[in-house]
């Protein structure tokens, strides 16, 4: 009977059933593989399968915390030695990783069984997972909609019940956005909490953090316990937690000061059902005894957005250079999407002082948020400004692609920038996803929690942010909310 309930169980529950002998590692792995084979053709979440590797590992007897629990890696940053590592790009389709990334080494120590790697937008650049090289990942709740990005493949795999947990990383919302789109728990840890080496140290100037997408708060807490901590040579050292996060969530937080905001940082309209979800969450928090007021930090959000786009350009140029070195051959224009190519070309032309200025903007925002959290323990916002987008809505249009190709062919990338084509593409995403980048720019922890469904059956998430290094508080409050609503993961999409 237990194995039939597999798609509803979180990782902690599956580990408990394996340890008690109610389930065997073999039948759990077989059930997960069967579900991947059945469901993946419908949603395109898994692009590389590692069943042989998983079966070999599964034969080992260990006493690790999540022994035998199926997991998927995200196919960017998370390299697994001997397995294809694509970064969502045609240019890397045949590249085989020569080593495990530091985060993957930590994941392997948890006892989980890696069954494959998930789909990502090319070089993780989009808030939707629709790479030209592998095709779109569809939202399990509505196949016409996006699963979000850039960890869209991971979120779709967990929401559909393929695996109880999947890895992600987050440089502008890439864990939280797909978690909101697919009805899951998605935590972005504080800067430096989890490792990003060895190829990359300071990914996107510290904006990127590694973690997982889960069905429950306790799984997110446990995986953070098992993977947190710096590695030798890491650029950031962060104070370790006072006690394990899995212990922290067993007791609710004391009365907190919570600010909530329903205004888009960029001034765009917020979907009414998204607004209602935040308002209901604010009321729930008040009913739980917390002090909840409407307020927001005083920041120049347009300047933050422009600085973010500048960083995307410079970092994309670096990503392509690093990828070229990894495969031992320079990447050409025909091997990547035109928007990726343009970002990289522009990135090479950005004056150094502009990047220094962007870093200055981020650091100033960190100080503003530090002061904000002297007054408020938690900052509550929507995760997304709108419902999960329909496929194709957040990617460059056919006309935009044509113009970029045309201008790039004559070496006129600067015209693309001056004409605002790139800004239009970036704004198309940022206007729908304006709330998540701030936590990356400031290094703070932030989590997206699933707070129900819209009238047309799409998930809605809300975002909670805490002061730098306060994952403990964020997880304690999240667990309190989870208990108050009777659990987050209550049903599966009809696939």
C-alpha positions in Angstrom: 0.0 0.0 0.0 2.8 2.4 0.9 4.4 2.4 -2.5 1.1 3.5 -4.1 1.3 6.6 -2.0 4.9 7.3 -3.1 4.0 10.4 -5.2 2.3 12.1 -2.2 5.2 11.5 0.3 7.9 14.0 1.0 11.6 12.9 1.2 11.5 12.6 5.0 8.6 10.2 4.9 10.1 8.0 2.2 13.4 7.8 4.2 11.4 6.8 7.3 9.5 4.1 5.4 12.8 2.7 4.0 14.5 2.7 7.4 11.5 0.9 9.0 11.5 -1.7 6.3 8.0 -0.9 5.0 9.6 0.1 1.7 12.7 -1.2 0.1 15.2 1.1 -1.8 14.7 -1.1 -4.8 10.9 -0.7 -5.0 11.2 3.1 -4.4 13.7 3.5 -7.2 11.6 1.4 -9.5 8.5 3.4 -8.7 10.3 6.7 -9.3 11.7 5.5 -12.6 8.3 4.2 -13.7 6.8 7.6 -13.0 9.5 9.4 -14.8 9.0 7.2 -17.9 5.3 7.6 -17.8 5.0 11.4 -17.0 8.1 12.9 -18.5 7.0 12.6 -22.2 4.1 14.8 -21.2 6.0 17.6 -19.4 9.6 17.3 -20.5 11.2 17.9 -17.0 14.1 15.3 -17.2 16.6 15.7 -20.0 19.3 13.2 -18.8 18.6 9.9 -17.0 21.1 8.2 -14.8 19.3 5.0 -13.9 22.4 2.8 -14.2 24.3 5.1 -11.9 21.4 5.2 -9.5 21.0 1.4 -9.4 24.7 0.9 -8.6 24.6 3.4 -5.8 21.3 1.9 -4.5 23.0 -1.4 -3.9 25.2 0.1 -1.3 24.2 -0.1 2.4 24.4 3.2 4.3 23.0 4.9 7.3 22.8 8.3 5.7 19.7 10.4 6.5 18.0 10.1 3.1 19.2 6.7 2.1 17.4 5.5 -1.0 15.3 8.7 -1.6 15.1 9.6 -5.3 16.4 13.0 -6.3 17.2 14.9 -9.5 19.9 17.4 -10.2 19.5 20.7 -12.1 21.5 20.7 -15.3 23.4 23.9 -14.6 26.2 24.4 -11.9 25.4 20.9 -10.6 27.9 18.7 -12.5 28.0 14.9 -11.9 31.2 13.2 -13.0 30.8 11.0 -16.1 27.3 12.4 -16.9 26.2 14.9 -19.6 26.3 18.5 -18.4 24.5 20.8 -20.9 23.6 24.1 -19.1 20.5 24.0 -21.3 22.5 24.8 -24.4 23.0 23.1 -27.8 26.7 24.1 -27.5 27.1 21.7 -24.5 24.8 18.9 -25.5 27.6 16.4 -25.8 29.9 17.6 -22.9 30.5 15.0 -20.2 31.4 16.4 -16.8 34.9 15.6 -15.5 34.1 16.1 -11.8 31.3 16.5 -9.3 30.5 20.1 -8.3 30.9 20.8 -4.6 27.1 20.9 -4.1 26.6 17.6 -5.8 29.3 16.1 -3.5 27.1 17.2 -0.6 24.0 15.8 -2.1 25.6 12.4 -2.6 26.5 12.4 1.1 22.8 12.6 2.0 22.1 9.1 0.7 19.7 10.3 -2.0 19.7 8.4 -5.3 20.3 10.6 -8.3 18.0 9.5 -11.1 18.8 12.2 -13.7 19.2 15.9 -14.5 16.4 18.4 -15.2 15.7 20.8 -18.0 16.8 24.5 -17.7 16.7 27.6 -20.0 19.9 28.2 -21.8 22.6 29.2 -19.2 19.7 29.7 -16.7 18.9 33.1 -18.2 15.1 33.0 -18.4 12.3 33.0 -15.8 10.7 30.2 -17.9 12.2 26.8 -18.9 11.9 26.9 -22.7 15.4 26.2 -24.2 15.7 25.8 -27.9 18.0 22.8 -27.4 15.6 20.7 -25.4 12.2 22.2 -25.7 9.8 23.6 -23.0 9.1 22.1 -19.7 5.3 22.2 -19.2 3.5 23.1 -16.0 2.0 19.8 -14.6 -1.1 21.8 -13.5 -1.8 23.1 -17.0 0.3 22.0 -19.9 -0.2 25.2 -21.8 1.6 27.2 -19.0 5.2 27.6 -18.0 6.7 25.7 -15.0 8.8 28.8 -14.3 12.6 29.1 -14.5 15.3 28.5 -14.3 14.7 25.5 -12.1 11.5 24.7 -14.0 12.4 21.1 -14.8 13.1 20.4 -11.1 9.8 22.0 -10.0 7.7 20.2 -12.6 9.3 16.8 -11.6 8.5 17.2 -8.0 5.0 18.6 -8.5 4.1 15.7 -10.8 5.3 13.1 -8.3 8.3 11.8 -10.2 10.6 12.5 -7.2 9.9 14.0 -3.7 12.8 16.5 -4.0 14.9 18.0 -6.8 17.9 20.4 -6.8 17.8 23.9 -8.0 19.8 27.1 -7.9 18.7 30.7 -7.7 20.3 33.8 -9.1 17.2 36.0 -9.5 14.3 33.8 -8.3 15.2 30.6 -10.1 14.1 28.4 -7.1 11.2 30.5 -5.9 9.6 31.3 -9.3 9.2 27.7 -10.4 8.1 26.7 -6.8 5.4 29.3 -7.0 4.4 28.2 -10.5 4.2 24.5 -9.5 2.8 24.7 -5.9 5.9 23.8 -4.0 8.3 25.0 -1.2 11.3 26.9 -2.6 14.0 28.4 -0.4 16.9 30.5 -1.6 19.5 30.4 1.2 21.7 33.4 2.3 24.8 34.2 0.3 27.5 31.7 1.1 25.3 29.2 3.0 25.7 26.5 0.4 28.7 25.8 -1.9 28.9 26.7 -5.6 32.4 25.5 -6.5 34.8 24.3 -7.7 34.5 25.7 -11.3 32.5 28.7 -10.0 33.1 30.5 -6.7 31.3 33.8 -6.7 28.5 33.0 -9.1 27.0 36.1 -10.6 28.9 38.2 -8.0 27.3 36.3 -5.2 23.7 36.4 -6.5 23.4 32.6 -7.0 22.7 30.1 -4.2 22.2 26.3 -4.4 19.4 24.5 -2.7 16.4 22.3 -3.4 12.7 22.4 -4.3 10.5 20.4 -2.0 7.0 19.4 -1.0 7.5 20.3 2.7 9.3 22.8 4.9 10.9 19.9 6.8 12.6 18.6 3.7 13.9 22.1 2.9 15.2 22.4 6.4 16.9 19.0 6.5 18.6 19.4 3.1 19.9 22.7 4.2 21.4 21.1 7.3 23.0 18.4 5.2 24.5 20.7 2.5 25.3 24.0 4.3 28.8 25.2 5.1 31.6 26.7 3.1 34.3 24.8 1.2 38.0 25.4 1.1 38.7 28.6 -0.9 35.1 29.7 -0.9 34.7 33.5 -1.3 32.1 33.9 1.4 32.2 32.7 5.0 28.8 32.8 6.8 28.1 32.1 10.5 26.8 28.5 10.9 23.4 28.0 12.4 23.1 27.9 16.2 21.4 24.5 15.9 20.1 22.3 13.1 17.3 23.8 11.0 15.3 20.6 11.4 15.3 21.2 15.1 14.4 24.9 14.8 11.2 24.1 12.9 9.8 22.0 15.8 8.9 25.1 17.7 7.0 28.1 16.4 8.6 31.5 16.4 7.8 34.1 19.0 5.6 37.1 18.1 7.2 38.6 15.0 7.0 42.0 13.3 6.0 41.4 9.7 5.7 43.9 6.8 3.7 43.0 3.7 3.7 44.7 0.3 1.3 44.4 -2.6 2.9 47.0 -4.9 5.1 45.8 -7.8 8.6 47.3 -7.4 8.4 48.3 -11.1 4.9 49.8 -10.8 3.0 47.2 -12.8 -0.4 45.8 -11.9 -0.5 42.8 -9.6 -2.9 40.0 -10.5 -6.0 40.1 -8.3 -5.8 36.5 -7.2 -2.1 36.9 -6.3 -3.1 40.0 -4.2 -5.8 38.0 -2.5 -3.3 35.2 -1.7 -0.9 37.7 0.0 -3.7 39.3 1.9 -5.0 35.9 3.2 -1.4 35.1 4.2 -1.1 38.4 6.1 -4.4 37.7 7.9 -3.3 34.2 8.8 -0.1 35.5 10.2 -2.0 38.0 12.3 -4.3 35.3 13.5 -1.2 33.3 14.6 -0.3 36.2 16.9 2.2 38.2 14.8 2.1 41.9 14.2 1.4 42.5 10.5 1.5 45.9 8.9 1.7 47.2 5.3 5.1 48.7 4.6 8.0 48.3 2.1 11.7 49.3 2.0 12.6 52.5 0.3 14.7 51.5 -2.7 15.3 52.6 -6.3 13.8 49.5 -7.9 14.3 50.6 -11.4 18.0 51.2 -10.8 18.2 47.7 -9.2 16.5 46.2 -12.3 18.8 48.0 -14.7 21.8 46.9 -12.7 20.6 43.3 -12.8 20.3 43.4 -16.6 23.9 44.8 -16.8 25.1 41.9 -14.6 23.2 39.4 -16.8 25.2 40.7 -19.8 28.6 40.5 -18.2 28.0 37.2 -16.5 26.6 35.6 -19.7 29.8 36.6 -21.5 31.8 34.9 -18.8 29.5 31.8 -18.8 30.1 31.3 -22.5 33.9 31.6 -22.0 33.9 29.1 -19.2 31.7 26.7 -21.1 34.0 27.0 -24.1 37.0 26.1 -21.9 35.1 23.2 -20.3 34.4 21.6 -23.7 37.8 22.6 -25.2 36.3 24.5 -28.2 35.1 28.0 -28.6 31.3 28.4 -28.7 30.0 30.0 -31.8 26.9 32.1 -32.5 25.0 29.3 -34.2 25.3 27.1 -31.2 23.4 29.3 -28.8 20.1 31.2 -28.8 20.4 34.7 -30.3 19.4 36.4 -27.1 22.2 34.6 -25.2 24.7 35.6 -27.9 23.6 39.3 -27.8 23.8 39.3 -24.0 27.3 38.0 -24.1 28.4 40.4 -26.9 27.0 43.4 -25.0 28.6 42.0 -21.8 32.0 42.3 -23.3 31.4 45.9 -24.2 30.2 47.1 -20.8 32.7 49.5 -19.2 34.2 48.1 -16.0 32.9 51.0 -14.0 29.3 50.0 -14.9 29.8 46.7 -13.2 31.4 48.3 -10.2 28.4 50.7 -10.1 26.0 47.7 -10.2 27.8 46.1 -7.3 27.6 49.4 -5.4 23.8 49.5 -6.1 23.5 46.0 -4.7 25.5 46.7 -1.6 23.5 49.9 -0.9 20.3 47.8 -1.1 21.8 45.3 1.4 22.3 48.1 3.9 18.8 49.5 3.3 17.3 46.0 3.9 19.5 45.5 6.9 17.9 48.7 8.4 14.5 47.5 7.3 15.0 44.2 9.2 15.9 46.1 12.3 12.2 47.1 12.4 10.6 44.0 10.7 11.6 40.4 11.2 9.9 39.3 8.0 9.0 40.9 4.7 6.0 39.4 2.9 5.3 39.9 -0.9 3.9 37.9 -3.8 6.4 35.6 -5.4 5.1 36.4 -8.9 3.2 39.5 -10.0 1.0 37.4 -12.2 -0.2 33.8 -12.6 2.2 31.3 -14.3 2.7 32.6 -17.8 1.6 30.7 -20.9 4.4 29.0 -22.8 6.1 31.4 -25.2 5.0 34.6 -23.4 8.2 35.3 -21.6 10.7 34.3 -24.4 11.8 36.6 -27.2 9.2 36.9 -30.0 9.8 35.8 -33.6 10.2 39.5 -34.5 12.6 40.2 -31.7 14.7 37.1 -32.6 14.7 38.3 -36.3 15.9 41.8 -35.4 18.6 40.5 -33.1 19.8 38.1 -35.7 19.8 40.7 -38.4 21.6 43.4 -36.4 24.1 40.9 -34.9 25.0 39.6 -38.4 26.3 43.1 -39.3 28.0 43.6 -36.0 25.4 46.1 -34.8 24.8 44.8 -31.3 25.1 48.3 -29.9 22.0 49.2 -32.0 20.1 46.4 -30.3 21.0 48.0 -27.0 20.2 51.6 -28.1 17.0 50.5 -29.7 15.8 49.0 -26.4 15.2 45.6 -27.9 17.1 43.9 -25.1 15.5 46.1 -22.5 12.0 45.0 -23.8 12.9 41.4 -23.6 14.2 41.8 -20.0 11.3 43.9 -19.0 8.9 41.3 -20.4 10.2 39.0 -17.7 10.9 41.4 -14.9 7.4 43.0 -15.0 5.9 39.5 -14.3 8.7 38.5 -11.9 9.7 41.7 -10.1 9.8 40.5 -6.4 12.5 37.9 -6.4 15.7 39.5 -7.6 16.1 41.7 -4.4 17.0 38.8 -2.2 19.7 37.8 -4.6 21.1 41.3 -4.9 21.2 41.7 -1.1 22.2 38.1 -0.3 19.2 37.5 2.0 17.3 34.3 2.5 13.9 34.1 0.9 11.3 31.4 0.5 8.2 30.8 -1.7 5.4 29.0 -0.1 2.4 27.5 -1.9 -0.7 29.2 -0.7 -3.4 27.6 -2.8 -4.8 27.7 -6.3 -6.5 30.2 -8.5 -10.0 29.7 -9.9 -8.5 28.1 -13.0 -6.4 25.7 -11.0 -3.0 27.2 -11.2 -0.8 27.4 -8.0 -0.1 30.7 -6.2 2.9 31.3 -4.0 3.9 34.0 -1.6 7.4 35.1 -0.7 8.9 35.6 2.7 12.3 37.3 3.2 14.3 37.5 6.4 17.5 39.3 7.4 20.8 37.9 6.2 21.7 34.6 7.8 18.3 34.1 9.3 17.1 31.0 7.6 16.2 29.7 11.0 13.5 32.3 11.4 12.3 31.9 7.9 12.0 28.1 8.2 10.3 28.3 11.7 7.7 30.7 10.4 7.2 28.7 7.2 6.6 25.5 9.3 4.1 27.4 11.4 2.2 28.4 8.3 2.4 24.9 6.9 0.9 23.5 10.0 -1.8 26.2 10.1 -3.0 25.4 6.6 -2.9 21.6 7.1 0.2 20.9 4.9 1.2 22.3 1.6 1.3 19.2 -0.7 -2.2 17.8 -0.7 -2.9 16.6 -4.2 -1.3 15.7 -7.5 -2.0 17.2 -11.0 -4.1 15.1 -13.3 -1.6 13.8 -15.9 
